[in-house]
Amino acid sequence: MMTLAELQDAQINPLVAREAYEQSARRLADALDTKTAFEQKAFTLFGGYLTITLALFGAGGAIHSMPNTQHLVIPLWLTGAVFAGGAVCFMLALIDKEYGAVASHPEMWLNPGTIDGPDAVVPTMLAYITFYHGARIDTSVAMNNHKAKLIKAGILAGIGGPIVFMLAVLCVGYA
């Protein structure tokens, strides 16, 4: 990839600059759409896991004083803790981090020679914006990867919850 200094010295083709800008803007928009999809998934799963957690803790608390069912309290609470851990992962995925913006800041355009410059300035500015989109895309993709890992950990907790319950019931049953 060219540096900014190389871009300043280059003879920029207006058609190529426009296409490069449009492609990088679409790529950045894709990353931002992925962010939205991840956050919707995390929010939905967070609500489900929180409901399951409260139900498991509530059931454990309700049967705590009942005879002949006390052996299920620990498995219910352990399983609730696993789902609570998954809910925490989803909550962390919802914490907003830095993402790249699709549009450029006005200060890029409001400079002498740019805002009052000839039409030939536009391809150069598109090349500069395309250059900065690279960092914005990298930032957004890194944040999406972080969200994806948290969502995956939460989903794995949901898969592990029933396994923890069965193992805990078996262990309590043999104790």
Secondary structure, 3 states (H helix, E strand, C coil): CCCHHHHHHCCCCHHHHHHHHHHHHHHHHHHHHHHHHHHHHHHHHHHHHHHHHHHHHHHHHHHCCCCCCHHHHHHHHHHHHHHHHHHHHHHHHHCCCCCCCCCCCHHHHCCCCCCCCCCCHHHHHHHHHHHHHHHHHHHHHHHHHHHHHHHHHHHHHHHHHHHHHHHHHHHHHHC
